[in-house]
Amino acid sequence: MSASGGVRHLYVHLPFCAHRCGYCDFVTLVGKREGHGGYVDALLGELELERDLLAESVETVFLGGGTPTFTEPHELKRLLDALPTAREVTVEANPETVTATLAAMLREAGVTRVSLGAQTFDPSLLAVLERRAGPDDIRRAFYHLRDASFDNVSLDLIYGIPGQTSSGLRQDLDQALALGPEHLSCYELEAKPGTRFTHAWGAELAGQEAAMEGYFELVVDTLAAVGYRWYETANFCREGRRAHHNLGYWLGRDYLGLGIGAVSTVDGLRWRNAPRLPPYLGALAAGRQPPRELEELDEHTRAVERLMLGLRLDEPLPLDEFAEVLDLDALGRLEELGLVARENGSLGLTRRGRFLGEGVTAELIAEIPAKTLQLNR
């Protein structure tokens, strides 16, 4: 049982996709529609095995993937109906999967928030990313969600795509803003070495590296100018619309993950379910926990992770909680450079420091453990 009276954040991994995009490195499975019911059975079995870890009142539930909305609709509804109620229930969706019927089902099943993977509104760049949806599909999905009374919709955008320019990114932002989403997540394209995407676009990706900082500043300036709060490195929201599930990660809260590849952190112990489907299904069919990798988190590691994640937010952290993991010489130097700020016993990154992000944070930490920060989406 969690020291705080039970885990209040639940992640559920639905790995199925119609197609695997070349840049993706998440745990995904293409197609396998005949197996969706068996996988939901396994998820519900795992939920029963771990239910005692959950608090009586769960704050957030997040269905990630894969493409959760690619899951057979009746199986997705069966899963949603069986999950704990929460004040925020988020489902990730690809635009081409969102119909009026699906949007209505999600709303009726208690979903309060949808994260829509737009990525870009440029057809040529969508082709580079191997996305199935076109710009009209993105808009149509968004309007279906609005028609189903969703008042909390997030759009994902990616920048640094091979062939993208600053003017193209500006047009993406303009088209996203024209829809009026409550939340935007804007990510730098990360293509893992060795993927087919890096083989196909290696030279163009290298060329985009020099433009990344300019893209980042363009995103921040554009969204801030129209009233979005830059509350986390890659996330922006209207007032009161922060993503509370992800905020739980960034604030160092315990969380429970269900499904293949899902990560949990509870009372100083972290585990990751094996990413392979057959062992997962087999174990749960026999009433056993799935195979998983376990890691004990000592106080130093937990403090480092809390600092690394907390500095991604726009709210300062209490200095006294991190005295043992901070490099005080580096802190003084970074303060003189105008990258960090200390005030009233708290620590935060300045605007410039936030643009440099992980590099500043890494300098602040006296010693970073070799293995940290395994999170879900």
N, C-alpha and C positions, 0 to 999 in steps of 0.2 A: 504493500500500500504506500502511496506517495505520502511524504511527510506533510504535505499541505492538505491532506484529507482526500486524496484521490486525484487521478489525472483528469484534466478538464479539456484536453485538446486531442481529438481523434482524427487520424489520417487513414484513408482507405484507398488502396491502389488498385485501379482497374487498368490492366496493361494492354487491352485490345485496341488495335488501330486498323483502319482500312489499308494503310500504307505507312511504311517507315521512311520518314524524311531523312535525307542523307546526312544532315548535321546532328541528328538526334542521338543522344547517348543514354536516354532513360530506359528503364526496363519495359520493353514493349513486345507484343506478340501480334503478328499480322493475321487478320481474319479470325479463324477458329470460332465462328459463330456457334457451331454445334457444342462448343465447350463453355459457353458463357454461363449456362445454368449450373454446371458442376463447379465452376469457379465461385459463383455466388454462394453456393452451398458451403464451400470451403471457407470463404470469408466469414459467413455467419457462424460456422463452427469455431473458427479462431476467436471471434468476438465472444462467444460463450466461455471459452477457455480463459480469456483475459478479462472478463467483465468485472471481476473483483478489483482490478487495478483502477477502474474508472470511478470518478466522483459520482455522487448521487445526481448532481447537476452538472452536465457537460456544457462548456461554453461554446466550443466550435467543433464542427465536423467538416472535413475537406475531402472530396473525392477527386483524386488526381490520376494521371495516367502517363502513357497511353492516351486514349481518348474516351473518357467515361461515357460520353453520349453516343459512342459507337456501340456500346454494349446493348444487346437486345432490349428494347424498351420495357417489356414485361419483367425481365430479370433485373433491370436497373430499378424499376419501381419496387419490386420485391425487396431488394436490398435497402432502398431508402426507407421503406415502411418499417424495416426491422432495426434500423440504426437508432441510437439515442436521439431524443430531441435536443436541440441546441439553439441558442439565440442567433448564431450565424452558421448556416449550412451552405457551403460553396461546392459547386460542381464545375469542373473544367469542361469546355466544349470546343470542338472545331466547327466553324461556321456551316460547313456543308451538311452536318448532322442535325442541325437545329431546324425542325419544322414547327408549325403552329401547334400541332398535336403534342410533340415532345415538350415544347416550352410550357404548355398548359399542364402536362403531367408532372413536370418538375415542380411547378408552383404548388400544385395540389398535394404533392408528396412532402411538402415542407421545406423545399430548397428556398433560401432567402437571397442567394447571391450566385451569379454565374460569371466565370472568367472565360472570356471568348478569345481564342487564339487567332487574332487577325494577322499579326506579324508585319504586313505591309499592304498597302492598297495598290501597289504598282504591279500590273499583270506580269511584266517581264521578270521582276524580282520574286514574285510568288513562284514563277517557273524555276528560277534558280534554286529556291528553297524546297522545291518539289512539293509544294502545297497543292491540295486538291481544290480549294475554294478560290473563287475569283472575287474581285472587289464587290460586285453586286451580291454575291453570296454572303459576304460579311455584313453588308447593310441589311439584307433580308433577315438574317439571323438575329441581328440586333433588334429590328422592328418586331419580330415574332416574340422576343423576350419582353419588350415593352407592352405588346398587346396582351401578354399573359400576366401583366401587372408586376413585373420585376422592376423595382426601383433602386437596385444596386447591381449594376453591371460593370465589369472590368474588361478592358481591352488590353491584350498583349501586343506590343510592337517590338520589332528587332531592328537595330541599326548596325551599319558596317557590313551590309550584304554586298557581295561582289557586284559591281555595276552601279551601286547606289552613290548618289552625290548629296551634298548639303541641301541643294534645292529640292531634290527628290524626298529627302527626309522631312523637310519643311512641309511639302505637300502631303506626306503621310500624316503628320501631326495635324494639319489643317482638316484633313478628311476625318480623322478620328474625333477631333473636337466638334466637328459639325454634327456628329451623332449625340454628343453630350453625355458621355459615360461618367459615372460617379468615380471611377478609379481607372488609372492607366499604369501598366507595368511596362517599362521601356528597357530592354536588355541589349547589351553589346553582344553581337553574334560570337559565339564560342564554338568553334569546330574542333573537335578532339583530334589530335594527331593519329594518323593511321586510318581514319574513316575515308569512305569513298568521296566524301565532300571535300576533304583537304586534298585528295589526289586530283580531283577535278578542278578545284579553284585555288590551289595553293598560291600561285603568283598574285592573283587578285586579292586574296586574303592578306597577304603580306603588304600589298599596296594600301589596303584600308587601315592598317595599324596606325599610320601617321595621322589619319583623320579622326581617330576615335575620340580624342579629347575634345575636338571641335564639335563632333556630333553630340557628345554628352552635354556640353554647354548649351548647344542649340536646344536640346530637349528640355533641360532645366529652365532656361530663360523663356522659352515659348509657353510652357505649361504654367510656370509661376506668374507670368504676365496676365493670364486669364483666370487666376484665382485658385489654381491647384496647389495643394500643400506638398512640398518635396519632403515627405516624412521619413523616407528610407532611401538608400542609395539609388535604387532603380524603380521606386514606387511613388506615385502621386495620387492625391485624392481630393475630392470635395470635402467640405467640413463634415466631420463625423463619419467618414466613410473609409477609414483605414481598414486594411485586411486583418481582422483580429486573429485569425488562425496563424498567419505568418508572423504577426506581431508576437504571438506566444513563443515562437522559435527565437526571434530576435531578443526577447526579454529573458531568455533562458528558462522558460517554463518546461515542465515535464510534458511529454506527449506519447501517445500510443499509436503505433502504425500497424495496419493489417494488410496482408497481401504479399505477393512475391516482391522481394527487394525492399519492402517497407522497413523503415527505421523507427525504433522506439528509444526513448530516454526516460528512465523512471528511477528515482532515488539513487542516482549515482551509477546506474548500470545502463549501458547502451547495448542494444542488439539490433542486428540487421537480418531479416529473413533472407534465406538463399533466393537468388533470382530465377531459379529454374522451376518450371511449372509442375512436372511429374512428381518430384519429391514433396512439394508443397501439398498437392492434392492427396498423395498417398498418406502422408502423416495425418492430415486432418480427417480423412476417411476412417482412419484407425483411432481417432479421438486423441491424437497426440499433437503437441506443439510442432510447428514446422521446423526443419533444420535451420539453424541460425548461428551467426557469428556474435560472440559476446565480448564486451569490453568494459572493464571497470574504470570509472572516471574518478581520479583523485581530485582533491580540492584545488590543486594548482591548475590542472587541466580544465576544470569547470570554470575557474576564475578567468583563465585566458579566453576560453570560448565565449563567456559572458561579455568580456571586454570587446573581443573582435566583432561580435554580433551587435552589441549595444551601441558601438560607435558608428554603426551604419544608420542609426536613427538620428532624428533632428532634436532629440531631447538629451540634455547632458546627463552624465552618470556620476554617482557619488564617488569621489576620489578615495575615501577611506576603505571602500570595499575592494580596491585593487592595488593597494600599496605594495603588496608582496610580489606582484607580477609586472609592475611598471619599471621601466628603465628611466630613472629620474634624470640622468644626464641627457638622454634623448628627449625627454619631456621638456626640459628647459630649452634645448636647442630648437625643437619644433615650435615651441611657444614664441621664441624670438623670430622665427621665420614666418610667423603669422598663420601657422597651419593647425595649431590647437589652442584652446582657450581654457584657462582656469578661472572660476569665479564662484565665490561663496561655497567652497568645498566641493565643487563639481568640475567635471572634465567633459569637453566636447570638441569636435572638429569644427574649425571655421568653414566658411563657404569654400575657400580655396582648398582647405584640407579635405573636404568631402569630395572634391573633384579628384584628388589624388588617392583618396580612400584607403585601399588595402596596403599601399606602400607606406603611408603614414602610420597606420595601425601596427604594421609589422615592426617598424622602428621603435614604437612605444613599448613593446612587450619585451621583457628581459630575456625570456626563453620560451619559445613556442614548442609545445610537445610535438613529437613526430607525427602523431595521428590525432587529428581533431576534425570537428565539424562535418559529421555525416548527418545530413538532414534529408527530409523528404522534399517535395517540390518547393 
